[in-house]
Amino acid sequence: MCGIVATVIIGKAFIEGRIVDNVTIEINDLGIITKISKGTFKGRFKEETFNFLKNRLLILPGAIDIHTHMRDFKESYKEDFYSGTSAAAAGGVTIVADMPNTKPKTNTLPVLEMRDKVASEKSVVDYALYYGVPNVKREIMGFERKAIGVKVYPENLFHNCREVFEELIKYVSSKNILTVFHAENPYLFKNDERPLDAEISGAVKVLELHRKYRVKAHITHVTTSYIVKLVKHKGNITIDTCPHYLLLNKEFHLKNKYFRVNPPLRSKNVQENLLKTLSLGKIDAITTDHAPHSSDEKFSEKPKPGFPGLETALPLLLTLTVKNIISLKDVVKLYSSNPAKILELHRYVGKIKEDMFANLAVVDLSEEYTVNSKTFFSKAKHSPFNGWKVRGKVKATFVRGKPVFIDGEIVSKKGYGINVKKYGGVFENVS
């Protein structure tokens, strides 16, 4: 892989499943790693150089969050692509995948084009877009030019226009396009309660579609290990869960309405079993379901469901390594390499490797600090983990070799981030 060396990063790095001391990473002007050298570098570089050896910081593959809500459009007061991707950068996240339940919904080709334009003008990290289930057949073909996949919500799964939905499922199956399912059965919701049975019923429905159409299915924000066992036993389907389902439970919500989220927090027993399932390596990925709301909305009598999470996910995961619940290798697998595979971006990102993009997160594993949501880059200045002590401070984030976040500051301009659908084109331009 050729190109002019533009950036050099020096430090200890997580490479090929282990920490390697004294590594020099050379990056070309396209953001691609051209050379990784082991051993202390004693020469001088003319290029921009970042030396993290002195403070014994650790360079990790940049995190990839495959389930976020950047809001924007008519809900820009909650979040927009600049504030949301700034939050991502502060959390060591180098790619965010944005869900289509926007206002207006991203389920027509013109709105998808508009979504991509807004994201390209504001993002400081790279982004992927999901497409929603359209209302008419003519809006099905061609969305994959801009979108990484499709998002199916409970209403689509159980009582949307069946003809259009089935046509979409056939289309994504024929092209092997990622289809992400929010697996809940709304017919089983009771008095604004969403029981575990509704989630299990939704997972069974996804299994039926998977068997019938061979769709490339992914079930997101799973709350129970039962679904993990069910799906992994009966189908080749990937699964993610979120930090709040691993670390919080229904008791939090019973004490404070703030902790409302969909699907809801489960019992302590279910939560603990899910964390155990994660520690056994049976869950494919971690996502945040980053769902920012204004403080007025979140602290109202009937709070909007969901929480911001991009600035806390990686530190929370690294804290689990300190407690020996998961390993550092697990963190990288769950929040970087596996998400890259799920999005079919593993040729470009997810590892620190030559001939791949230099998407990197630099962390201090020794630094313990208290989560303070008032300092968030997200417009949502609240968190279910506010006041928690965590270990593992994000010190810098690089996207395609360029620093976007360093020592508490966003150092990238709006619009630096690109749609991941352009990744192939960047590599094609390398002679």
N, C-alpha and C positions, 0 to 999 in steps of 0.2 A: 504494500500500500504506500504510494508515494504522496508527495505534497510538501509544501514548505512547513517546517517546524515553527509553530507559532506560540505554543505554550508548553512549559515544563512544570511538572508537579513532582515533588520529592517528599517521601515519608514512608511510614509503614502502611501496608495495604493488604486488604483481604483478597487474595488471589488463589484461584483453584482450590477453594475450600479451606484455606488456612491463612493465618497472618504471616506476612513476609516483611521482615525489617529492611530498611534502607533500600527503597525502590525508587527508581527514576522513571517517570512516565512522560514520554514525548508525544505531543499532540500536534497534528497538522492544522492548517488554516481552515479545514472543513470540520474540525472538531473530532477527528478520528485518531485513535491511538495508533501511532506508527511503530513505537518501540517501547518495550518495558525492560529495563536493566536492573539487575540485582547487584547489591553492593553499594557502598558509600560513593557518591559522585564527588570527585575532587576538582573538577575543572570549572569552567565558567560558561554560562549560556548568555547569548545575546538576546534570546527570546524572553517573553514575560515568564518569570519563574516564581513558583509558590513553594516554599520550603516548610513543611510541617514536621520535620524531624525534631526540632528544638523542643517543642511542647509535647512530643510523644503522642500526637494526635493520630487517629486511625482513619485511613481512606477506605470507604466502602463503596460498592456499586450503588448508584443513585436509586432511591426508592421509586416505585411505580405504583400509583394508586388507581385501580381500575374501576372505582365507584366513587364519584364525587358529584357535587352539585355546585356549579359555578354561578348559578342564578343568572344575573345580568338581565337583558331585555327589560320587561316591565317590573322585574323584581331586583333591579340593581341596587335598591336601598338595602337589601339583605347581603348581597355580595356581587362582585363583578369579576371579570376575568383578570383584572389587574390585582385586586385585593386577594382574590382566591388563589391565584398562582403565586403571589408573594407569600401567602401563608404556606403554600406548598414548599417553596424554596427555603423558608425558615425551618421547615420540618424535614429537610433533606430529601424532599420528593421532587423528582426531575421530570416526571410525566404524570399528568392528571387525565383521567377519562371522564368526560362530562355527560351526565344523564339528560334525557330529552324531555322531562316533565317541566319544561320551561313555560313562560307566558310571553308570547304564544308557544304552543307545543312544537317541538322540533320533530314533526312527523309529516312534513311536506318538503319537497325538494327546494322550493324557494326559501323556506325558513332555514333549512340546513345550510344553504349557501350563505344566508345572512349570519347564521351562527358562526360559521367558519370565518367570515370576514371580521366580525366583532372580536373573536378569539385571537385572530392573527394580529390585530391592532393593539391588543392589551396584554397578552400573556408574556410572562417573564420566564416560564418554563414551558416545555413542549406539552402538547395536548392531543387527546384523541376525542372524537365525538361519537356518541351513540345516536341512533335513529329510532324514533318511536313508531309504533304500529299506526300506519296511515288509515284514513277513513275510506279511501277509494283505491282501486287497483292501479290506476295510472300513476300513483305516487310511489309505487314499489320499486320499479327498475331503476338502477343507476345510483342509488344512494351510497353504495360502497365506494364510490370515487372520493367521497369526503368523510364518510363515517367508518369507524373500525368495526362496528357491529350494531345489533338491534337490542333494544331493551323492551321486555314484555312485562307489563304490570298485571296485578291480579284481575283487574276488569277486562284486560285483553285475554287473559288465560281462560276465563270462565264465562264471560257473557258479552264479549265484544261482537262485532259483525263477523260471524264465523267464516263467511265466504272470503272476505278480504284477509282475515287472519291466516286461514289455511293456505291461501295463495302466497302470502308472505313467507310462511314456514317452508313451503315447497321451494320458493326462490332461494332463501338463505341456505337451505339444505343442498340444493343443486350447486351452489357456489362455495359451500363450506364456510359460511360467514358466521362468526361468533354471535350467539344469541343468549343474552343474559336474562334470567328469569327472577323476578320478585315472586317467590312461590308462596302464595297464600290464597285460600279459598274464601272470597267475600261472603258466600252464602252461609258460612259458619261463624261469621262475626255476630256477637250478641251484645246489644246495648253498649256499643262503642268498645267492647272488649274483643280482643283478637286472640282466641285460645290457641294452644299448641296444636290442637287437632286441625285448625285451619292451615297452619304452616305445613304439617305433614301431608294433608290432602293436596296442597299445592305442589309439593315435591312429587307425589304420586302422579299427578297430572303431567308434570314435566317428563317423568320417566315414560309415560305413555306416548308423548309426542316424540321423544327420543327414539323409542323403539319403532314407531310407525314411520317416521320421516328421516331418521338418522341425522337429525339436526345436531350441530355442534353446540351443545348446551352447557351453560354455566349457571349454577344457582348461587345467588348472592345473599349476603347478610344472614346466613343460617344461624339459628339460636340454639340448636339442640344436637347433641351427638347422635341421636336416633336417626336423623336425616342423613348424617354423614355415613353411618353404617348401611342404611337402606340404599342410598344412591351408589355408594362404592361397591356394594354387593351385586347390584342389578344393572348398572349402566356405566358407560365410559363418560362420566360427567364430572366436571370440575366444580369445586365448592370454595367459597370464601366465608369468613366471618369477620367481626369487627371487635376492636378493643373493648367497647362497652358491653358486649355480650360475654366477653371473657372475664371481665373484672368487676362488673356491676350485676346486680340482680333485682328482683321485684321489690325487695324490701326498701331499696332506695326510692322507688317510685311511690310506694305506699306512704313514705314519710314526706315526699316533696313532689308535687305535680310536674316540676321542671323536668324530671327524668322520663318524660313521655317520649316514646320512639316507636316506629313501625318497622319490622315486627317489634313487639314489646319486650322489655326485660323479663326474663323467666325466673323461676324459683332458684334459690341458692344451690340446691342439689343439681338442677339442670345446668346452671352456670359452671359449677365446679367440674361436672362431667365433661363439659365442652372444653374447658381449659386442659383437662387431662387428655382428651382426644387430640388437642393441638400438640401437646408435649410428646405424644406418640407418633407424630408425623403424619396424621391421617387427614389433615386439612390442607388444601392446595395453596391458599393465599389469604393474606390479611388485606382488608380494605377499611376505609374510615366511614363510608357513606356520609362524607362531609356534607352536612345539611345545615347551613347557616340560616338563622332567623334573627330578626331584630330583638333587642332585649324586651321591648313592649310585647312582642308576640310570644316570646319564650317564657316570660314571667307573668302571663295573663292567667285568668281563671281557668281557661282551657288552652294550655300551651300548644303551640305547633310542634309536631313530632320531629325529633332529630336533633343532632348536635354538630358543632364544628369539630373537626378532628385532625386536620392535616398537620397542625403544629405540635400535636402530642403523641401521635401514633408511634413514630420511631423511638422516641425516648421511653415510652411505655414498654415497647418490645425489648429494648436494650435493658431496661430494669428487670424484665423477666429473666434475662440471661444472668444478671447478678444474683438472682434468687435460685438459679440453677433449674428453672422450670423448662426453659428452652436454651439452645446453644446459639452462639453468634451465627453459625452456619445456618441454623433454622431461620433466624431473622432475615438473612440475605435471601434465602430460598423463598420465604413467605411474602416478602415485601419488595422483591426485586426480580430474581431470576424466574420464578414461577409466573408472576404476572406478565413478564416479557413473553413467556411461552404461550400463555393464554391469549394474549393479544397478537401472537405470531410476529413478535418483534425481536425474538431471541437472536436473530442474525445481527442485530444492531446494538442492543442494550441488554442489561441484566447481569453483566459480568465486567470485570476489569481485565480486558484482553486486547491484544493487538488486533487491528482491523475491525474494531468496534468503536462506537461513539464513547467519548469520555464524559459520561454522565455519572457524577460522583458526589458522594456525601462525606464530608469530613467531620468526625465526631470526637469528643473527648469522653472516653468511657469512665474516666475517674471523677468527672464533675457531677456532683449531686446538686440539684436545685429544686425549687418549689414552683409548680405550674402557676402562672399568674395570667389569667385570661385578659386582663386589662392591657397587657403588652402585645396581644395578638396582632398580626397584620390583617387577619380576617376582620371583616366588619362586625362579625358576631363576637362581642367581647365577653363571652361566657363559655363555660366548659363543665361537663360532668366531673372532670378531673381537676378542677380548680382547687389549689391548696395541697394537691398530692405532691409528695417528694418523689422525684424520678432521678435516674442515673443515666447519663449519656447525653451530653449537650451537643447540638448541631452547631458547628463552628463555621462551616463553609459548604456551599453547594455549587457544583459546576454542571452546566448543561452544554453538551457538545463542545467541551473544552474551555468554555468561558465562565468566569465566576458570575453568579447571579445573586449570591448571598454570602457576605463575609462579616463575621463578628457583629451580628445583630443588625446589619444594614442590607437593604436591597441595593445591589450595585449594577443591576441591568436596567436597560431602558424598556419601556413598554413596547411590546411587539417583537421582542427577541425570540420568543417561543414560536415554534412552527407545528403544524399538523403532522402527526407521525406518519400519515399517508405519504408524506414527501420524503421519508427516509430513504426509500429505494432510489429515488432520483438523485439524492446527494451522492450515493455510492456509485451510481452510473456515471457521474461526472468525473470520477477519479480515473485518471489515465493509467 
